């Protein structure tokens, strides 16, 4: 439609939007959000015919989106007439934008909170895994629920203490970086295999206490009492011997284990018990030593283990102390003492 007086008069009720030419109005601030009309002022309004003077009066208001748009074009809210609907639209736009920003920030905070919760849950699972890996399940459950664990007395338990035969000589032959890695891999493979034997789900009556260097310590009869703790430790000792023979590092078979099984009353703390058993272990090795043999310092007279004496044989080895016995496995799975 051609912009002429007659056409405007014939479309007097039409809403007209006018735009100033480029460069006539200077803008302030960042113009990147103004779109294609940057540097221009858009006016929206209605044409009124004045018959007395035969003229057209254009009653209009700035067409803006929000207060920032007004400010960039050098206008203020007071420039808009009080009863103009544009004022209400600008204020509603500001309110909507504030609510939208609040909702967006809330969604961002919710996402961060969920991410933090997932990280916290992951760290909690790691903490629980570490807790259950170093403590028995019954004790770890109490500590996890922040309940006190009272001290308990156990009359008799059976301890296992093992070491690798010739480990010091083996380490002295592997003093370089490659040798150190070989030693670490050997210990990791060997005691990972032993940890499978002491898994609390597969073997609930045996608890791994500690590994220090090549020494491996386990106990049966605590924290959950077990009537057959001697047999559990005997089974574990023989299974560890089998596992040691199956571990091969760089084509070399792992040396035999020497294992001490000792029954004791748990009056001492774990570290005092550890050093007590270690001293007994050292005494056994000095008094009577054979590679690949399980030594028993004491035997509980119970019905869970049937012991049979081996025939005596002459040997040039030093006579073992009376409180030391050895145990081996027969073909039928029975034990010999």
N, C-alpha and C positions, 0 to 999 in steps of 0.2 A: 504494500500500500504506500502510495506517495504521501509524504508528509506535507499536506496542504491544509488551508483553513477549512475548506469544504469537507475534506475527508475527516478531519478531526471533529468537526461539528456533527457529522453523521455518525461518528463513533464516540460520542461524548461520554458514554458510560464505560469505556474501555480503560483498563489500567495501563499507564504508559511508564516505561522505564527508559530513562535517558542516561547517557554516559558522556562524561567530559572527554575532550581530546587528550592525547598523550602529552605529558609534560606540563599541563596547565596547573596541576596541583602537585605540590611536593609532599612526599611521604616521609615518615619518621620510623626509625627502628629497622628491623629485618623485614624485607619485602618478599622473602621467599614463600611465605604462606598466603600471599594475596592472590595467587593464581594468575590467570591471563589478564585480569583487570588491574594489575599493579600500576601505580602512577595515575590511575583514573578514579573518578568519583562517580558512583552510580546513584541515580536519584529515581525514586519510585513514587508515583502519585497519580492524580486525576486532573483532567482538563475541565475548567469551569468557564462557561461563556458569560461574558459581561455585556448584556445588550445595550446599556447606556453608552458605553464607549466602543461597542462592537469589537471587543478584544477577547482573547483567550487567556485565562489565568491558570497557570500550572501550579497546583498545590501538591507539594511533594515532601518526602523525607529521605535522608540518606539510607541507602540499602547496604547495611553492614551485618556482620555475623555476630560480633561480640564486642566487648569493650576494647580489646586489643586492636581490633579492626578499626574502631573509631579513632583510637589514639594514633595509629599509623597514618591515618588520613588527616590528622590535625584537628579532629573533632572531639567533642566531649558529650556525655549523656545529657547535659543541660542544653545542648544545641538542638536536641529533639524536642518538639512541643510536648507539653505535659500530657495531653490527652491523645497523643499519637500512639497507635498500637505498636509502632516500631520500638518504642521504649520498653514496653512489656516483653516483646520478643527478644530484645537484647538481654534483659534481666533473666528471662527464662533460659536463654542460651547459656548465660553464665552459671545459672544454677545446675543445668543439665551437665555442663562441662565439669563443674566441681564434683557432682555425683559420679560422673563417669571416671574422673581421675581417682576418686576415692575407691570406686569399685575395682579399677585396674590395680591400684596399690594393694587393695585387699587380696586380690587374686595372686599378685606377686608374692605377698607375705605368706599366703596360704601355700603356694608352691615351695617357698623357702622352708616353711615349717614342715611340710611333708618330706622334703629332701633331708632336712635336719633329723626328722624322726627316723627316716630310713637309715641314715648314717648312725644314729644312736642305737637303733636296733641291731645294726651290723656290729658295732663295737660291743654291745651287750652280749651278742652271740660269741664274739671272740673272747670276751672276758669269761663267759660261762665255759667255753671250750677249754680255756687255760685253767680255770678253776677245777673243772672235772678231770683234767689231765694230771694235776699234781695232788689231788686229794681224793679219797674214796667217795663214792656216790652218796652214801648216807651222810657223811660230814659236809660234803659240798652242798647238798640240799639244805641243810640247816643254815649254813653260812649265807647261801643265796637268798634265803628268806629272812635274813638278819636275826636269826635266833642263836642264842648262846649254845656252845657245844661244851658240856661239862666233861671234865676228865674222867676216864674210866680205867678200871683195873682189870687186867686179864691174867688169869692164873698161869696158863701155859700157852705159848704159841711156838710156831716153828719158823725159823729164819733161814734164808738162803743167801749165801754170799759167794760170788763167783768172780774169777779173773781169767785173763787170757794167758796161757802158758808162753813164756818167752816174749812178752809184750815189750819189755824194756830193750831187749836185744833187737827186736824187730824195729823199734823206733830209732835206735842208734844206727841202723843200716839205712834208714830213710830220713836223712836230715835235710835234704834240699826241699824246694817248694813242691816239686812233683811228688816227692816222698811224703810230705806232710798231707797233701791232698789225698794220697793213697791211704794213709792212716785214717784220716777222717772218714773217707768213704767206707773203709773196712768196718770201723766202729758203727757207722750209721747203718750199714746193711745188716751187721750182726745183731745189734740191739733193736733195730726195727723189727727183725724177725722174732726176737725175744719178746718184744712188746706185744706182738700178736698173741703169744702164749699167755700173757698176763692181762689180756683184755678183760675188763670187769663184766662184760656181757657174756663172752664165751667161757671165761674161767672166773666166776664170781667169788671163789673162795681164796684167791691169791691176789695180793696187792703189791704192785711194784713200789718200792720205797724210794730208791735213789740210784743214779748211775754217776760215778765219779771216775773219770778216766776210763780204764778198762774194767772197773769193778761194777758189778751189778748186784743189787740187793733187793730181795723180795721177802714177803712174809705171808703166812697163812694163819688164820685164827683171829685176826683183828682187821678192821674195827668190828666186823660181824663175826661172832664166835662160830667156829667150825669144829665139829667133833672129829673130823678126819684130816686135820691140818697136816699131820706127818705124811700121809699118803699124797696129799695135794702137792706138797713141796717135793716129794720124791718123784712124782710124775713130771713136775715142772723141770726138775734137774735133768732127768733123762731126755726130755723133749728138747731142752736147751743144748744138750750134747749133740742130738741129731741135727738141730738147726745149725750149729757151729760147723758141722762137717759139710753142710750144703752151701755155705757161703764161700764164694770164690771171687777174688779180686785180682784182676790182670793175670788170670790163669793160675794163681796161687791159692791153695786152700787155706782157710783161716786155721790158725793153730788151735789145738785142743783147749777146752776150758777145764779149769780145776775148780770144783764146786764144794763148798762147805755147807752142810745143813746142821743147824744147831737149835735145840729146844731151850727156851729160856722163859722166865717170868718177866712180864713187862712192867717192871718197877721203875725203869730208867726212862729218860727222855729219848727221843729218836736218835739224836746225835751221840749221846752216851752209849746207847745200844749199838750204834754203827761202829764206834771205835772199839767197843768191847768185842764185837764179833770180828772186826778186822784184826785185832790182836790175836784172837783165837785162830784165825785164818793163817796169820804169819807163823804162829807156833806149830800149826799142823804142817805147813810147808817145810819148816826147818826139821821137824821130827821125822816125818815120813811123807815122801812125795813121789807120786807117779802121775805122769801126764794122762789126762783123759779119765780120771777117776773121781767119783763123788765120795766125799768124806762126810761121815756123820759123827758129830761130837757126842750125841746122846740119842737114845731111842725111847719113845713113849710106849709102854706096854699096853697096847690097845688092840681091839679086834679088827680095826680097819686095815692093818697091814700085817701080812703073814711073812715072817722073816725066817730064812733057812740058813744055817751056818755053812759056809764053804769048807771044803776039806783043807786042812793045813798043809802047807808046802814049804819046803826049805827055800830060802832066798838069802842072798848076800846083802840085801838092802837092810838099812837100820830097822830095828824092831819098832813098830809103831806104838805109840802110847796106848794104854788100856782104854782111854776114853775116846779113841778114834776108831771108827769102823768104816768100811767101804760098801757101796751098794752098786750092783750091776743088774741088768735086765736079762732074763732068760728068754728063750725062743717063744714060749707061750705067753709072754707078757707078765710073768711073775717076777718077783724081786729076789735077789740073792744078797746075803750079807757076808 
